[in-house]
Amino acid sequence: MATLIMLFVISVATTSYASEDVQEKFKLENEHLIVSVGENNLFTLTDKKTGVIWHPDPWEGTTGKIYVTYPANLFDSRGSEEKTKYAAIDIIKAKEVICRMKDSRTVEWISSGFTVGGQPIKGRVAFEVKLAEDKPVIEIELTELKFEQKEISWNRFHFLPRWFSLRVSSDSGYVVVPKCQGFIFPVGDTGLDRLTRMSETWEFGQRSFSEVYNRPNFCFYGAVNRNSALMVRFENSHDTYIQFHGNEKPRESTPRIATAYPIILPSMGGLGYNRKFIVEIIPNGSYVDMARRYRGWLKERGLYKSLKEKIADLPAVEKLVGTPIVFTTPGYLKVTNSPEDNPRNKGGMKISGTGTFKDISDMMRRIKAEGVNRAYIQICGWSYKAPEHWPPNPALGGIAELKKIFSRELRKEFPEYILGLYTVYNDMPLSAPSYDVSKVIMNADKSPKVGGFWSVGRVSILCPTQYRFFAEKDFDGMQSELELMDCMLYDNFRSRMECYDPKHPLTRTEAAEVRCDFLKWTVSRGLIVGVEFAQDWYASDVHYCDGAVGAYGKIPRHSKHENIVPVPLWDIIFHDSVVNYWWHWNNYVFSSSYVMDRGYEWKDMVLQDILCANPGTWGMCPDNVDYWSKIMGQIVPIQSKIAVSLAHVEMTDHEFLERSCMVQKSIWADGTEIYVNFRDKEFLKGNIKLPPKSFYLTGSPKLEVLRGAMTEGFRLD
């Protein structure tokens, strides 16, 4: 698959790794791969088909670091103001390191005996590396990690850190990172002008950064070096973080690299279960190949459910297909500006704005008058307390006015509109009359888990086992009083936290399972269900995601870090399983008005949705509906037409067509091809001509050839 034009110069790296000067101790080999173990006990992986070598850690020469805490007086009784001390244990520097062949295809690693605080301690780490018999695959399984002293606790294990890294001075490729919709971080001579070649001298304009992604959106990461792709798949994201380094070096003596690797978390204080990582080499592969393999892996495990299957289970889900979402927050959000009259308004968001439930039906009429015949009206801010949300805020009109919006009478006026509420069961405000410490998550030290601070004040985090306790009462009230409630959107389901309350203990994995059961329960009440943000572990149980589009919420030229290039991994995997929207604070309207001070280009967001056949994300309030409903009326008909035609079709490929990353192409299983030009100038190549800010759809068995451009009148022509 061609995914990046002129991508890699096939050459041999000129900078040597330390591992190249180390004598080989033994190796595993099949027709695809060689796993070499040096006298220094570091692993090197060779792709025999392409000759590309994936080297071990170039910074510290380690296979793992365990980060631990222990009481300050454990080894020093003299007393200290510190109560807790921290240490890092390098497992390759253990008192005893055994690295040997267990059989012809398996390497066994055992480290035992460590030093903490200058004192010897008893502990043991064991893992195995197994080479498949006839596939370019190795399986790495961590089987043991423990310390005999109960006072020593480990909180994270950097496992095989920086293995599969790319040197920015000599390699050519990119790292694939499972954050948001997904992104790649190119390294070397990628052939992309926007991403100038990085070097050991850290050329001007190239940022260096490291980030830990504690909620990876998929259970894989990878890298491409020249014509070899390497994909690492792990069992679940509940107890695994991803460490990403981009153009990073810790000191002058180490090479600047880009890489990703796992950080393993304990489960209730220990390993809990074996941790498995599957490493697969894909000759001439790309991020598209990784995403499609991951999709296949989900299907094999029964973890993938198509949108068609979800509609068969709940026919009402069909209403989502091709339907744009309109977020509205009565009484909470006031946005008065348009791009022309206030292009840099950082104060557009007013906590005490105007608007009531009555204004929602008026906005619906204004939107429909512009030709928008189908829309999903998502009502946020309707409640004034948590976690008991019902009845609604009386200051906004209370039950009487909210009932009118969800009435059969109003639905006659809007037969193809659907309505839903946005609800938070994650938080229990400390000020809530119903606050009950026995229902919140307990830390290991038996203190309640404290969350953030929002309009109701400081909150504790409600244990997922308690969601139903509050939701059942809410839903009984909602569904008895509201005639036609179609949808429910839940706030922030992506966090998984351990609970140490003996009445409702949960591991992170169990917390995820309980949340998925809660989603299933919501569907059993006859509701379309959505979740804020996108995570693969609940994709089978939701119908739509609020926040599935973009990386860092942005698209090519608006990336938080200039070297990041968002790619549609989520859509390649889940497009025909989940209806995808932008995060509600990142919708077209709020982005354009700079409400969140993010500086997104809303026209690019529209084009991104067309590229991925997503139905569009809007935000309305009484003060801006006149302006934005006109634009919505110009865009939605064609955007919805494309989304409907491809709702049940797999995206099979994605390509960058020129060096700036600003002209892209998506390819679909039914033969449809969508070209998008995000640039402010024309693109011409062969018979493909794209005006500035435009798209071109061809090859569809359902639609005629479509062309459109975002003109000065904000129109798709």
C-alpha positions in Angstrom: 0.0 0.0 0.0 1.3 3.4 -0.9 0.8 5.7 2.0 3.5 8.3 2.0 4.8 9.5 -1.4 8.6 9.4 -1.8 8.7 8.1 1.7 12.0 6.4 2.4 15.5 6.4 0.9 16.6 2.8 1.1 20.1 2.9 2.5 22.2 1.5 5.3 22.4 3.6 8.5 25.8 5.3 8.8 25.7 5.6 12.6 26.6 2.5 14.5 24.7 1.2 17.6 26.6 -0.1 20.6 25.0 -3.5 20.0 26.9 -3.8 16.7 30.2 -4.0 18.5 29.0 -6.7 20.9 29.7 -10.4 20.2 26.6 -12.5 19.6 25.9 -15.0 22.4 23.2 -17.0 20.6 20.2 -16.4 18.3 16.8 -17.6 17.3 16.0 -17.8 13.6 13.2 -18.7 11.2 12.8 -17.9 7.5 11.6 -14.4 8.4 13.4 -13.1 11.5 16.6 -13.4 13.5 16.5 -12.6 17.2 20.1 -12.1 18.3 21.2 -11.9 22.0 24.6 -10.3 22.6 27.1 -10.9 25.3 25.6 -7.8 27.0 22.2 -9.7 27.1 20.5 -7.1 24.8 18.2 -8.2 22.0 18.5 -7.3 18.3 15.8 -8.1 15.7 16.6 -8.5 12.0 14.0 -8.5 9.3 15.5 -11.0 6.9 13.2 -10.0 4.0 14.4 -6.4 3.9 17.7 -6.5 5.9 16.5 -3.8 8.3 17.8 -4.3 11.8 15.9 -3.2 14.9 18.4 -2.4 17.6 18.1 -2.5 21.4 18.1 0.5 23.8 20.6 3.1 22.6 20.5 5.2 25.7 21.1 3.0 28.8 21.6 -0.5 27.4 18.8 -2.0 29.5 16.0 -4.4 29.0 13.9 -2.9 31.7 13.6 -0.5 34.6 11.4 -0.9 37.6 10.3 2.2 39.6 9.6 1.5 43.2 8.7 3.3 46.4 9.6 2.4 50.0 9.4 3.9 53.5 12.2 6.4 54.1 13.2 4.6 57.4 13.4 1.1 55.8 17.2 1.3 55.5 17.9 4.4 57.5 16.6 4.7 61.1 18.1 8.1 61.7 14.9 9.8 60.8 14.0 12.0 57.8 11.4 14.6 56.8 10.6 12.3 53.9 8.1 9.6 54.5 8.6 7.9 51.1 11.6 7.3 48.9 11.8 6.4 45.3 14.2 4.3 43.3 14.8 2.9 39.8 16.0 -0.6 39.4 17.8 -1.6 36.2 17.1 -5.3 35.8 20.2 -5.8 33.6 22.3 -4.8 36.6 20.8 -7.3 39.0 23.0 -9.5 41.2 22.2 -12.4 38.9 21.1 -12.2 35.3 20.3 -15.4 33.4 19.6 -15.0 29.7 19.6 -18.4 28.0 17.9 -20.5 25.3 15.1 -22.5 26.9 14.6 -24.3 23.6 15.3 -23.7 19.9 12.7 -20.9 19.6 12.6 -19.5 23.2 14.8 -17.2 25.2 14.4 -17.2 29.0 15.3 -14.1 31.0 15.6 -14.1 34.8 16.9 -11.2 36.9 17.2 -11.6 40.7 18.8 -9.7 43.5 18.6 -5.9 43.3 19.9 -2.9 45.2 17.7 -0.2 46.6 18.9 2.6 48.8 22.3 1.1 48.8 21.0 -2.1 50.3 20.5 -5.5 48.8 16.9 -6.7 48.4 15.4 -9.9 47.3 13.3 -9.7 44.1 12.9 -11.4 40.8 11.8 -10.5 37.2 11.3 -13.2 34.6 10.1 -13.1 31.0 10.4 -15.2 27.8 10.9 -14.2 24.2 9.5 -16.9 21.8 10.0 -16.9 18.0 7.1 -18.3 15.9 7.9 -21.3 13.8 6.9 -20.0 10.4 5.8 -16.4 10.8 7.6 -13.0 11.3 6.3 -12.9 14.8 7.8 -13.0 18.3 5.8 -13.3 21.6 7.2 -11.6 24.7 5.6 -12.7 28.0 6.4 -11.2 31.3 5.7 -14.0 33.8 7.1 -12.7 37.1 7.8 -9.4 38.9 8.0 -9.4 42.7 9.9 -8.3 45.8 10.0 -10.2 49.0 10.0 -7.2 51.2 6.4 -6.1 51.4 7.4 -2.5 52.2 8.8 -2.2 48.6 6.1 -1.4 46.1 6.6 -1.1 42.4 4.4 1.4 40.5 5.6 1.0 36.9 7.9 -1.1 34.8 9.5 0.3 31.7 9.7 -2.9 29.7 12.2 -3.3 26.9 12.5 0.5 26.8 13.5 2.1 23.5 13.7 -1.2 21.6 12.6 -0.5 18.0 13.8 3.1 18.2 14.6 5.3 15.1 17.7 7.4 15.0 16.9 10.8 13.6 20.4 11.1 12.1 20.4 8.0 10.0 17.1 6.2 9.9 14.1 7.0 7.6 10.7 6.2 8.8 8.1 7.0 11.5 6.8 5.9 14.9 3.1 5.0 15.0 1.4 6.2 18.2 -2.1 5.1 19.4 -3.2 8.5 20.7 -6.7 9.9 19.8 -7.4 9.0 16.2 -3.7 8.1 15.8 -0.6 9.9 14.6 2.8 9.2 13.1 6.0 10.9 14.0 8.3 11.0 11.0 12.1 10.7 11.3 14.8 11.4 8.7 14.3 12.0 5.0 10.6 11.3 4.7 10.1 13.3 1.6 7.7 15.6 3.4 8.7 19.3 3.2 6.8 20.3 6.3 8.9 17.9 8.3 12.4 18.8 7.6 15.1 16.2 8.1 16.0 15.9 11.8 19.6 15.4 12.8 21.8 14.9 15.8 22.3 18.6 16.0 18.5 19.1 16.5 17.9 21.5 13.6 16.1 24.7 14.2 12.3 24.3 14.4 12.3 20.6 15.4 10.8 20.2 18.8 11.9 17.6 21.3 9.3 16.0 23.6 8.4 13.0 25.7 4.9 12.1 26.7 3.3 9.2 28.5 -0.1 8.2 27.1 -2.0 6.6 30.0 -5.0 5.9 28.0 -3.9 4.6 24.6 -6.8 4.4 22.2 -5.7 1.1 20.7 -3.7 -1.8 22.0 -0.8 -1.5 19.6 2.0 0.8 18.6 4.8 0.5 16.0 7.4 1.9 13.8 8.5 1.9 10.2 12.2 2.0 9.2 12.8 2.2 5.5 10.9 -0.8 4.0 10.3 -2.7 7.2 7.3 -2.1 9.5 7.3 -3.4 13.1 4.0 -3.6 15.0 3.7 -4.4 18.8 0.3 -5.6 20.0 -0.6 -6.0 23.7 -3.6 -7.7 25.4 -5.3 -4.7 26.9 -4.7 -1.0 27.7 -6.0 -1.1 31.2 -2.6 -1.8 32.9 -0.4 -0.5 30.1 0.7 3.0 29.3 2.7 4.0 26.2 5.9 6.1 26.5 6.6 8.1 23.4 9.9 10.0 22.7 10.0 12.3 19.8 13.3 13.7 18.6 14.6 13.2 22.1 18.0 12.7 23.7 18.8 12.8 27.4 22.4 13.9 27.1 25.0 14.7 24.5 26.6 11.3 24.5 23.3 9.6 23.5 21.7 9.6 20.0 18.5 11.5 19.3 15.7 9.1 18.7 12.0 8.7 18.2 10.4 5.6 19.8 7.4 4.2 21.7 7.4 1.4 24.2 5.2 0.0 27.0 5.0 1.0 30.7 3.5 -1.9 32.7 1.4 -1.0 35.7 0.8 -3.3 38.7 -2.6 -4.8 39.2 -3.6 -4.3 42.9 0.0 -4.1 43.9 1.4 -7.0 42.0 1.8 -8.4 38.5 -1.6 -10.0 38.7 -1.4 -11.9 35.4 1.2 -12.5 32.7 1.6 -9.6 30.4 2.0 -10.5 26.7 3.3 -8.5 23.7 3.1 -9.7 20.2 5.8 -8.3 17.9 5.1 -8.7 14.1 7.3 -7.6 11.3 5.5 -6.4 8.1 7.9 -6.1 5.1 7.0 -3.0 3.1 4.3 -2.3 5.7 2.8 1.0 6.9 0.5 2.4 9.6 -2.4 1.3 7.4 -1.3 -2.3 7.5 -0.9 -2.1 11.3 -4.5 -0.8 11.7 -6.0 -3.4 9.4 -4.1 -6.2 11.2 -5.4 -4.9 14.4 -8.9 -4.8 13.1 -8.5 -8.4 12.0 -7.2 -9.4 15.4 -10.2 -7.8 17.1 -12.5 -9.8 14.9 -10.7 -13.0 15.6 -11.1 -12.5 19.3 -14.8 -11.6 19.0 -14.1 -8.0 20.1 -15.4 -6.3 16.9 -19.1 -5.6 16.3 -20.2 -3.9 13.2 -22.7 -1.0 13.0 -25.1 -3.3 11.1 -25.0 -5.8 14.0 -25.7 -3.0 16.5 -28.7 -1.8 14.4 -30.0 -5.4 14.3 -29.9 -5.4 18.1 -31.4 -1.9 18.4 -33.0 -0.6 15.2 -33.1 2.9 16.6 -29.3 3.1 16.0 -30.1 3.5 12.2 -31.1 7.1 13.1 -27.5 7.9 13.7 -26.3 7.0 10.2 -25.3 10.2 8.4 -26.7 12.4 11.1 -24.7 15.4 12.2 -24.5 16.1 16.0 -25.4 19.5 17.4 -24.1 20.2 21.0 -26.0 22.8 22.9 -25.6 23.8 26.6 -28.5 26.0 27.8 -27.7 28.4 30.6 -24.1 27.5 30.6 -22.4 28.5 27.4 -22.7 31.8 25.5 -20.8 32.2 22.2 -21.7 35.4 20.4 -19.0 35.8 17.8 -18.5 34.7 14.2 -15.1 34.3 12.5 -15.5 37.7 10.9 -16.5 39.9 13.8 -14.1 38.5 16.4 -11.5 36.1 15.0 -9.4 35.9 18.2 -12.1 35.9 20.9 -10.6 34.1 23.8 -13.5 35.2 26.1 -16.3 33.7 24.1 -17.2 31.1 26.8 -19.3 32.6 29.5 -20.1 30.4 32.5 -23.4 32.1 33.2 -24.7 32.6 29.7 -28.3 32.9 28.6 -30.6 30.2 27.3 -33.2 27.8 28.6 -34.8 24.5 27.4 -37.3 26.6 25.4 -34.5 28.0 23.3 -33.6 24.5 22.1 -36.8 24.0 20.1 -36.4 27.5 18.7 -32.8 26.6 17.6 -34.1 23.4 16.0 -36.6 25.4 13.9 -33.9 27.8 12.8 -31.6 24.9 11.8 -34.3 23.1 9.9 -35.3 26.3 8.1 -31.9 26.2 6.5 -32.5 22.7 5.0 -31.1 20.5 7.7 -33.7 17.8 7.8 -31.8 15.4 10.1 -29.7 16.2 13.2 -28.9 14.8 16.6 -29.5 17.5 19.3 -27.2 16.6 22.2 -28.2 18.6 25.3 -25.4 19.2 27.8 -25.6 21.1 31.1 -29.3 20.2 31.7 -28.6 18.9 35.2 -27.5 21.0 38.1 -26.4 18.3 40.5 -24.5 15.0 40.4 -24.5 12.1 40.6 -28.3 12.3 41.0 -29.2 14.2 37.8 -33.0 14.0 37.7 -35.0 16.2 37.9 -33.5 18.8 35.5 -32.4 22.3 36.4 -35.5 24.3 37.3 -33.6 27.5 36.3 -33.7 26.3 32.7 -37.4 25.4 32.7 -37.4 22.2 34.7 -39.3 19.1 33.8 -42.2 21.0 32.2 -40.0 22.7 29.5 -37.7 19.7 29.0 -40.8 17.5 28.4 -41.8 19.7 25.5 -38.5 19.1 23.7 -38.8 15.3 24.0 -42.6 15.3 23.2 -44.3 13.5 20.4 -45.8 16.8 19.4 -42.5 18.3 18.7 -41.2 15.1 17.0 -44.0 15.6 14.4 -42.3 18.8 13.4 -38.9 17.2 13.3 -39.5 13.5 12.3 -35.8 12.8 11.4 -34.3 14.6 14.4 -33.1 12.6 17.5 -32.5 13.9 21.0 -30.2 12.9 23.8 -28.8 14.0 27.2 -25.2 14.3 28.3 -24.7 12.8 31.8 -21.8 12.3 34.2 -21.7 9.3 36.5 -17.9 9.5 37.0 -18.0 12.2 39.6 -19.5 12.6 43.1 -19.2 16.3 44.3 -18.1 16.7 47.8 -20.9 19.2 48.2 -23.6 16.8 47.0 -26.3 16.1 49.6 -26.1 12.4 48.7 -22.3 12.3 49.1 -21.4 8.9 50.4 -17.7 8.0 50.9 -18.6 4.3 50.8 -19.6 4.7 47.1 -16.4 6.3 45.8 -13.1 4.8 44.7 -10.7 4.1 47.5 -7.0 4.4 47.1 -4.7 1.7 48.4 -4.2 3.8 51.6 -8.0 3.8 52.0 -8.3 7.5 51.2 -11.1 8.5 48.7 -10.0 9.1 45.1 -10.1 12.9 44.5 -11.1 14.1 41.0 -11.2 17.5 39.3 -12.9 20.7 40.0 -15.9 21.9 38.0 -19.1 24.0 38.4 -20.3 21.9 41.3 -16.9 22.2 43.1 -14.3 19.5 44.0 -15.4 15.9 43.3 -14.5 12.4 44.3 -14.5 9.6 41.7 -17.5 7.4 41.9 -16.7 3.7 41.8 -18.2 2.2 38.5 -19.9 -0.5 40.6 -22.1 2.3 41.9 -23.2 3.8 38.6 -26.4 1.7 38.4 -27.4 2.8 41.9 -27.8 6.4 40.7 -28.6 5.8 37.1 -31.6 3.6 37.7 -33.4 6.3 39.6 -32.4 8.9 37.0 -33.6 6.7 34.1 -36.8 5.9 35.8 -37.5 9.6 36.0 -36.3 10.5 32.6 -38.1 7.7 30.7 -41.3 8.1 32.6 -41.4 11.9 32.1 -39.8 12.3 28.6 -41.8 10.7 25.8 -39.1 10.3 23.2 -35.5 10.2 24.6 -33.3 8.6 21.9 -29.7 8.8 23.2 -27.5 9.0 26.2 -23.9 10.3 26.1 -21.6 9.5 29.1 -18.8 11.7 30.2 -15.2 10.4 30.3 -15.4 6.6 30.3 -11.7 6.2 29.3 -10.3 6.3 32.9 -9.9 3.0 34.6 -8.9 3.2 38.3 -8.4 0.5 40.9 -10.7 0.5 43.9 -9.4 -0.9 47.2 -12.8 -0.6 49.1 -13.3 -4.2 50.4 -17.0 -3.8 49.6 -16.5 -3.2 45.9 -12.8 -3.9 45.0 -11.9 -3.5 41.3 -8.8 -4.0 39.2 -8.5 -1.7 36.2 -9.6 -4.6 34.0 -12.6 -5.3 36.2 -13.4 -1.5 36.2 -13.5 -1.6 32.4 -15.8 -4.7 32.4 -18.2 -3.1 34.9 -18.4 0.0 32.7 -19.1 -2.1 29.6 -21.8 -3.8 31.5 -23.2 -0.4 32.3 -23.2 0.5 28.6 -25.1 -2.7 27.8 -27.6 -1.9 30.5 -28.2 1.5 29.0 -28.8 -0.1 25.6 -31.3 -2.5 27.3 -33.3 0.6 28.3 -33.8 1.2 24.5 -31.3 4.0 24.2 -28.6 4.8 21.6 -25.4 5.2 23.7 -22.3 7.2 23.2 -19.2 7.9 25.2 -16.9 10.9 25.5 -13.6 10.0 23.8 -12.7 6.9 21.9 -11.3 3.7 23.3 -11.1 0.3 21.6 -12.2 -1.6 24.7 -15.7 -0.3 24.7 -16.1 0.1 20.9 -18.3 -3.0 20.6 -20.7 -1.6 23.3 -21.2 2.0 22.0 -23.0 3.4 18.9 -21.0 6.6 18.7 -18.0 8.3 20.2 -17.7 12.0 21.1 -14.0 12.7 20.4 -13.0 10.0 17.9 -11.7 12.4 15.2 -8.3 14.1 15.1 -5.0 13.6 17.0 -4.7 16.2 19.8 -8.1 17.2 18.5 -6.3 18.7 15.4 -5.5 17.9 11.8 -2.3 18.3 9.8 -1.1 21.8 10.0 -2.6 22.5 13.5 -0.8 19.8 15.4 0.4 20.5 18.9 3.9 19.4 17.9 4.9 20.4 14.4 6.3 16.9 13.6 3.1 15.0 14.4 1.0 13.9 11.4 -2.4 12.7 12.4 -3.6 9.6 10.5 -7.0 8.0 10.6 -6.2 4.8 12.4 -9.5 4.8 14.3 -11.5 5.1 11.1 -9.6 2.4 9.4 -10.4 0.1 12.3 -13.8 1.2 13.5 -15.5 3.3 10.8 -18.2 0.8 10.1 -18.6 -0.1 13.8 -18.9 3.3 15.5 -20.3 6.7 14.3 -17.5 9.2 14.9 -17.7 12.8 16.0 -15.3 15.4 17.1 -15.0 16.1 20.9 -17.9 18.4 21.8 -15.6 21.2 22.9 -13.8 20.9 19.5 -16.8 21.2 17.3 -16.7 23.3 14.1 -18.4 26.3 15.8 -16.4 26.5 19.0 -13.1 25.9 17.1 -13.9 28.7 14.7 -14.7 31.1 17.5 -11.6 30.2 19.5 -13.7 29.5 22.5 -11.2 26.9 23.7 -8.2 28.9 22.4 -7.0 26.0 20.3 -6.9 27.8 16.9 -8.5 25.1 14.8 -9.5 25.8 11.2 -13.1 24.7 11.0 -13.0 24.3 7.3 -10.2 21.7 7.6 -12.4 19.9 10.2 -15.2 19.7 7.7 -12.9 18.4 5.1 -11.4 15.9 7.5 -14.9 14.5 8.1 -15.5 14.2 4.4 -12.2 12.4 4.0 -13.3 9.9 6.6 -17.0 9.9 5.7 -18.1 11.2 9.2 -21.3 13.2 9.6 -20.0 16.3 11.3 -20.0 18.0 14.7 -21.6 21.4 15.5 -22.2 23.6 18.6 -25.2 25.9 18.9 -26.6 28.4 21.4 -29.3 31.1 21.0 -26.6 33.7 20.3 -24.9 32.1 17.4 -27.6 30.0 15.7 -28.6 32.6 13.1 -25.0 32.8 11.8 -24.0 29.1 12.0 -27.3 27.5 10.9 -26.8 29.1 7.5 -23.4 27.5 7.1 -24.8 24.2 8.5 -27.5 24.2 5.8 -24.8 24.6 3.1 -22.6 21.8 4.4 -24.7 19.1 6.0 -26.7 17.8 2.9 -23.5 16.7 1.0 -21.6 15.7 4.2 -24.5 13.5 5.2 -24.9 12.0 1.8 -21.3 10.8 1.9 -21.6 9.5 5.4 -24.7 7.5 4.6 -23.1 6.0 1.5 -20.1 4.7 3.5 -21.5 4.1 6.9 -21.2 0.3 6.6 -18.1 0.3 4.4 -14.5 -0.4 5.6 -11.8 2.2 4.9 -9.1 0.1 3.4 -6.3 2.7 2.7 -5.1 6.2 3.3 -2.5 8.1 1.4 -0.6 11.4 1.4 -0.4 12.7 -2.2 2.2 15.4 -1.8 5.0 16.6 0.5 3.1 18.9 2.8 0.7 16.2 4.1 -2.1 18.6 3.2 -3.5 16.6 0.2 -4.8 13.2 1.2 -6.8 10.3 -0.2 -9.0 7.7 1.5 -9.9 4.4 -0.2 -12.9 2.3 0.6 -13.8 -1.4 0.3 -16.7 -0.6 -2.2 -14.3 1.2 -4.6 -15.0 4.8 -3.4 -12.1 7.2 -3.4 -12.1 10.5 -1.6 -9.5 13.2 -2.3 -9.1 16.2 0.0 -7.0 19.3 -0.4 -6.5 21.1 2.9 -4.1 23.6 1.3 -4.9 27.2 0.4 -3.7 26.6 -3.1 -4.7 24.4 -6.0 -3.4 20.8 -6.3 -2.8 19.3 -9.7 -1.4 15.9 -10.4 -2.3 13.8 -13.5 -6.0 14.0 -14.0 -6.6 15.0 -10.3 -7.3 18.7 -9.9 -8.3 20.0 -6.5 -9.0 23.7 -5.9 -8.0 25.2 -2.5 -10.0 23.7 0.4 -11.8 21.1 -1.7 -12.7 17.5 -2.1 -13.4 15.1 -4.9 -15.3 11.8 -4.5 -15.3 9.2 -7.2 -15.8 5.4 -7.7 -18.8 5.1 -5.5 -21.4 2.5 -6.5 -24.1 4.6 -4.7 -23.2 8.2 -5.5 -22.4 10.2 -8.5 -19.1 12.0 -8.8 -19.0 14.7 -6.2 -16.8 17.8 -6.0 -16.9 20.6 -3.5 -14.9 23.6 -2.3 -15.0 25.7 0.8 -15.4 29.1 -0.8 -15.4 32.6 0.7 -19.1 32.0 1.3 -18.3 28.9 3.4 -20.0 26.7 0.8 -19.5 23.2 -0.5 -20.2 23.6 -4.2 
